Amino acid sequence: MKGFHERNDSLKCSSKTSIDSSPTSGTGSEPGPIDSKFSKASLWSNFFASAFSVFDPISESSTSAPSIADCEKKASSSKTNGWTAAVKRVVSGGSMRRIQERVMGPSKIGMSSSTSDIWLLGLCYKISQESSGDVDATNGLAAFKHDFSSRILMTYRKGFDAIGDTKITSDASWGCMLRSSQMLVAQALLFHRLGRSWRKPLQKPVDQVYIEILNQFTDSEASAFSIHNLVEAGKTYGLAAGSWVGPYAMCRSWESLARSKSEENDLERRVLPMAVYVVSGDEDGERGGAPVVCIEDASRHCFEFSRRQADWTPILLLVPLVLGLDKVNPRYIPSLQATFTFPQCLGILGGKPGASTYIVGVQEENVFYLDPHDVQPVANLSPDNLEADTSSYHCDTIRHIPLDSIDPSLAIGFFCRDKDDFDDFCSRASKLAEESNGAPLFTVGQTHSAFKRIHRGDTMADAGEVGADDCVGGVGTGDMDENSNEDEWQIL
């Protein structure tokens, strides 16, 4: 982790000029007035998301005999409808992703020429070009590609049953944040039930557990983690079919959905066999400040999830963050890179404004991601069909973008299998906070009391009151300098 910080010292030194006074535009949320580059991207993103909705066929309501003028109108209408039908096919097909890439900024496909190590969800791969003659490094590249293609992909779908009381049967152009979050939770289930070493089967029959996991994300109300149930669970946080949503609301929606599903089933039959803990800013939740992983809160979530039968259970940590205004403050880049070295890492929900992706790995200044912006027909999977075609849930195309180009509104996920795994996570997170030079992504504390004094004090000097037993990985006054107030956190 220290290496990431050392390689990015020059970025940290330039952080004073990295943030202006413009409001942020959250990933997957409606963009605000930001600089010309991002405002153009947001403008075009909104255009593609909504403009094509006007292209509906025009029906003739007259029942009288057609005149010559009517025939000419119909001919003109037929041509127009033919053009608009073609446009709609582009929007509802795989070209949607390519349009968005051209409008909102380029991403690169394939591997770069770098031979630096790649970290993919907690695993390190030694890389070299295939012509280098280094067998171990060449095998590392092949192993990375296999691991990447084994991650579960969720994309736009079309042709599913209407969501709720709407007539919406596709999430094309608005559901990318929901699909990105489905990917993250699907990885958590894979890690829990099949282990981090699992790879997609090359031959059939496939694993029963693997099919059961995919079945929970199919697009129907009967599937526990479908887009239908996510929208319903997230109504309190602004989720609605046809509308974009940001990372914070998405995390809270998963917390709500997990709670409702845990109440429906007994302990042994729960579809999400883990507690969900959304890490927030201070004691009361969403009032800003660096998020605090509170050990007492995590323990309470586990205890409540087990219905008071166990002190600890598997736990999914979701950490929504806002790391700048129009772009990520460079001081946070090394810490973001370092999170991929955690064995508990589940990746990042993030991307460009209006276009969420699922970021799963890092190599130097670039991050690798899965893109939900291809539109595919709805998939109907039976949990008992081990011969099912699951190719639409995986991607062999490796895409990467510069880490400093992603939207500053994002969310990081971690999965801790047991108490020892959680303790290891806290130790790593504490070390990361200590090495952040006063700009931690989040901190770790036993209780909220220490951070309550910090946030409510007249100055940051109140941090000196923090006791050793209260703070595990928090940042006290010794880590603060005169520039600390420049890294202001936005309210999530």
Solvent accessible surface area in square Angstrom, and as a share of the most:
residue,aa,sasa,rsa
1,M,53,0.24
2,K,124,0.52
3,G,31,0.30
4,F,17,0.07
5,H,9,0.04
6,E,102,0.46
7,R,140,0.51
8,N,2,0.01
9,D,71,0.37
10,S,86,0.56
11,L,57,0.28
12,K,21,0.09
13,C,106,0.63
14,S,54,0.35
15,S,12,0.08
16,K,122,0.52
17,T,123,0.71
18,S,10,0.06
19,I,53,0.27
20,D,71,0.37
21,S,113,0.73
22,S,26,0.17
23,P,71,0.45
24,T,38,0.22
25,S,3,0.02
26,G,12,0.12
27,T,0,0.00
28,G,1,0.01
29,S,30,0.19
30,E,141,0.63
31,P,21,0.13
32,G,22,0.21
33,P,101,0.64
34,I,17,0.08
35,D,56,0.29
36,S,77,0.50
37,K,130,0.55
38,F,18,0.08
39,S,41,0.27
40,K,129,0.55
41,A,7,0.06
42,S,5,0.03
43,L,121,0.60
44,W,120,0.42
45,S,3,0.02
46,N,53,0.27
47,F,90,0.37
48,F,27,0.11
49,A,36,0.28
50,S,66,0.43
51,A,28,0.22
52,F,33,0.14
53,S,80,0.52
54,V,108,0.62
55,F,45,0.19
56,D,87,0.45
57,P,108,0.68
58,I,128,0.65
59,S,100,0.64
60,E,104,0.47
61,S,109,0.70
62,S,79,0.51
63,T,140,0.82
64,S,83,0.54
65,A,90,0.70
66,P,81,0.51
67,S,55,0.36
68,I,142,0.72
69,A,55,0.43
70,D,52,0.27
71,C,70,0.42
72,E,112,0.50
73,K,134,0.57
74,K,93,0.40
75,A,53,0.41
76,S,64,0.42
77,S,30,0.19
78,S,73,0.47
79,K,158,0.67
80,T,73,0.43
81,N,41,0.21
82,G,42,0.40
83,W,150,0.53
84,T,15,0.09
85,A,41,0.32
86,A,37,0.29
87,V,21,0.12
88,K,81,0.34
89,R,158,0.58
90,V,62,0.36
91,V,21,0.12
92,S,38,0.25
93,G,19,0.18
94,G,28,0.27
95,S,32,0.21
96,M,1,0.01
97,R,17,0.06
98,R,111,0.41
99,I,37,0.19
100,Q,10,0.05
101,E,36,0.16
102,R,207,0.76
103,V,39,0.22
104,M,12,0.06
105,G,18,0.17
106,P,118,0.74
107,S,25,0.16
108,K,138,0.58
109,I,109,0.55
110,G,25,0.24
111,M,51,0.23
112,S,34,0.22
113,S,100,0.64
114,S,26,0.17
115,T,77,0.45
116,S,37,0.24
117,D,51,0.26
118,I,0,0.00
119,W,65,0.23
120,L,0,0.00
121,L,1,0.00
122,G,12,0.12
123,L,64,0.32
124,C,48,0.29
125,Y,20,0.08
126,K,122,0.52
127,I,9,0.05
128,S,11,0.07
129,Q,74,0.33
130,E,119,0.54
131,S,110,0.71
132,S,67,0.43
133,G,62,0.59
134,D,70,0.36
135,V,104,0.60
136,D,114,0.59
137,A,8,0.06
138,T,36,0.21
139,N,84,0.43
140,G,11,0.10
141,L,11,0.06
142,A,61,0.47
143,A,43,0.33
144,F,0,0.00
145,K,81,0.34
146,H,63,0.28
147,D,0,0.00
148,F,1,0.00
149,S,7,0.05
150,S,0,0.00
151,R,3,0.01
152,I,0,0.00
153,L,13,0.06
154,M,4,0.02
155,T,2,0.01
156,Y,1,0.00
157,R,10,0.04
158,K,76,0.32
159,G,56,0.54
160,F,7,0.03
161,D,104,0.54
162,A,39,0.31
163,I,6,0.03
164,G,52,0.50
165,D,155,0.80
166,T,55,0.32
167,K,194,0.82
168,I,49,0.25
169,T,60,0.35
170,S,30,0.19
171,D,0,0.00
172,A,18,0.14
173,S,13,0.09
174,W,18,0.06
175,G,0,0.00
176,C,1,0.00
177,M,2,0.01
178,L,3,0.01
179,R,4,0.01
180,S,0,0.00
181,S,2,0.01
182,Q,0,0.00
183,M,0,0.00
184,L,2,0.01
185,V,1,0.01
186,A,0,0.00
187,Q,0,0.00
188,A,0,0.00
189,L,1,0.01
190,L,1,0.00
191,F,9,0.04
192,H,48,0.22
193,R,95,0.35
194,L,50,0.25
195,G,21,0.20
196,R,42,0.15
197,S,94,0.61
198,W,26,0.09
199,R,57,0.21
200,K,40,0.17
201,P,41,0.26
202,L,145,0.72
203,Q,150,0.67
204,K,105,0.45
205,P,89,0.56
206,V,13,0.08
207,D,57,0.30
208,Q,69,0.31
209,V,38,0.22
210,Y,1,0.00
211,I,0,0.00
212,E,49,0.22
213,I,0,0.00
214,L,0,0.00
215,N,35,0.18
216,Q,27,0.12
217,F,2,0.01
218,T,13,0.08
219,D,10,0.05
220,S,35,0.23
221,E,114,0.51
222,A,104,0.81
223,S,10,0.06
224,A,13,0.10
225,F,0,0.00
226,S,0,0.00
227,I,0,0.00
228,H,8,0.03
229,N,24,0.12
230,L,0,0.00
231,V,9,0.05
232,E,104,0.47
233,A,19,0.15
234,G,0,0.00
235,K,124,0.52
236,T,119,0.69
237,Y,80,0.31
238,G,51,0.49
239,L,7,0.04
240,A,48,0.37
241,A,19,0.15
242,G,40,0.38
243,S,51,0.33
244,W,45,0.16
245,V,11,0.06
246,G,16,0.15
247,P,4,0.03
248,Y,45,0.17
249,A,16,0.13
250,M,0,0.00
251,C,1,0.01
252,R,30,0.11
253,S,0,0.00
254,W,5,0.02
255,E,18,0.08
256,S,26,0.17
257,L,5,0.02
258,A,12,0.09
259,R,123,0.45
260,S,44,0.29
261,K,29,0.12
262,S,18,0.12
263,E,123,0.55
264,E,113,0.51
265,N,39,0.20
266,D,62,0.32
267,L,52,0.26
268,E,148,0.66
269,R,176,0.64
270,R,20,0.07
271,V,39,0.23
272,L,7,0.03
273,P,34,0.22
274,M,1,0.01
275,A,3,0.02
276,V,12,0.07
277,Y,9,0.03
278,V,4,0.02
279,V,0,0.00
280,S,15,0.10
281,G,2,0.02
282,D,9,0.05
283,E,83,0.37
284,D,80,0.41
285,G,9,0.09
286,E,64,0.29
287,R,124,0.45
288,G,9,0.08
289,G,16,0.15
290,A,20,0.16
291,P,0,0.00
292,V,1,0.01
293,V,0,0.00
294,C,2,0.01
295,I,29,0.14
296,E,89,0.40
297,D,27,0.14
298,A,0,0.00
299,S,41,0.26
300,R,112,0.41
301,H,34,0.15
302,C,0,0.00
303,F,68,0.28
304,E,90,0.40
305,F,32,0.13
306,S,2,0.01
307,R,102,0.37
308,R,172,0.63
309,Q,131,0.58
310,A,38,0.29
311,D,111,0.58
312,W,40,0.14
313,T,16,0.09
314,P,29,0.18
315,I,0,0.00
316,L,0,0.00
317,L,0,0.00
318,L,4,0.02
319,V,0,0.00
320,P,1,0.00
321,L,1,0.01
322,V,13,0.08
323,L,2,0.01
324,G,6,0.06
325,L,29,0.15
326,D,13,0.07
327,K,83,0.35
328,V,2,0.01
329,N,1,0.01
330,P,20,0.13
331,R,17,0.06
332,Y,6,0.02
333,I,2,0.01
334,P,0,0.00
335,S,1,0.01
336,L,0,0.00
337,Q,0,0.00
338,A,0,0.00
339,T,0,0.00
340,F,0,0.00
341,T,16,0.09
342,F,0,0.00
343,P,67,0.42
344,Q,4,0.02
345,C,1,0.00
346,L,0,0.00
347,G,0,0.00
348,I,1,0.00
349,L,4,0.02
350,G,0,0.00
351,G,1,0.01
352,K,26,0.11
353,P,2,0.01
354,G,1,0.01
355,A,9,0.07
356,S,0,0.00
357,T,11,0.06
358,Y,0,0.00
359,I,0,0.00
360,V,0,0.00
361,G,0,0.00
362,V,1,0.01
363,Q,6,0.03
364,E,70,0.31
365,E,79,0.35
366,N,40,0.20
367,V,0,0.00
368,F,2,0.01
369,Y,8,0.03
370,L,1,0.01
371,D,9,0.05
372,P,0,0.00
373,H,5,0.02
374,D,40,0.21
375,V,14,0.08
376,Q,37,0.16
377,P,90,0.56
378,V,41,0.24
379,A,20,0.16
380,N,133,0.68
381,L,18,0.09
382,S,53,0.34
383,P,52,0.33
384,D,112,0.58
385,N,64,0.33
386,L,52,0.26
387,E,100,0.45
388,A,7,0.05
389,D,100,0.52
390,T,16,0.09
391,S,78,0.51
392,S,29,0.19
393,Y,6,0.02
394,H,21,0.09
395,C,22,0.13
396,D,110,0.57
397,T,49,0.28
398,I,11,0.05
399,R,16,0.06
400,H,9,0.04
401,I,9,0.05
402,P,59,0.37
403,L,1,0.00
404,D,81,0.42
405,S,22,0.14
406,I,0,0.00
407,D,1,0.00
408,P,1,0.01
409,S,10,0.06
410,L,0,0.00
411,A,1,0.01
412,I,0,0.00
413,G,0,0.00
414,F,0,0.00
415,F,8,0.03
416,C,0,0.00
417,R,96,0.35
418,D,67,0.35
419,K,79,0.34
420,D,111,0.58
421,D,36,0.19
422,F,0,0.00
423,D,63,0.33
424,D,54,0.28
425,F,0,0.00
426,C,7,0.04
427,S,72,0.47
428,R,78,0.29
429,A,2,0.01
430,S,9,0.06
431,K,104,0.44
432,L,7,0.03
433,A,4,0.03
434,E,107,0.48
435,E,37,0.17
436,S,2,0.01
437,N,85,0.44
438,G,12,0.11
439,A,1,0.01
440,P,10,0.07
441,L,4,0.02
442,F,6,0.02
443,T,6,0.04
444,V,0,0.00
445,G,0,0.00
446,Q,68,0.30
447,T,28,0.16
448,H,28,0.13
449,S,49,0.31
450,A,0,0.00
451,F,13,0.05
452,K,71,0.30
453,R,83,0.30
454,I,17,0.09
455,H,78,0.35
456,R,127,0.46
457,G,26,0.25
458,D,145,0.75
459,T,83,0.48
460,M,75,0.34
461,A,70,0.54
462,D,34,0.18
463,A,3,0.02
464,G,56,0.54
465,E,105,0.47
466,V,36,0.21
467,G,31,0.30
468,A,99,0.77
469,D,129,0.67
470,D,34,0.18
471,C,30,0.18
472,V,65,0.37
473,G,2,0.02
474,G,14,0.14
475,V,13,0.08
476,G,25,0.24
477,T,56,0.32
478,G,81,0.78
479,D,65,0.34
480,M,50,0.22
481,D,70,0.36
482,E,152,0.68
483,N,34,0.17
484,S,21,0.14
485,N,103,0.53
486,E,81,0.36
487,D,13,0.07
488,E,137,0.62
489,W,46,0.16
490,Q,42,0.19
491,I,129,0.65
492,L,37,0.18
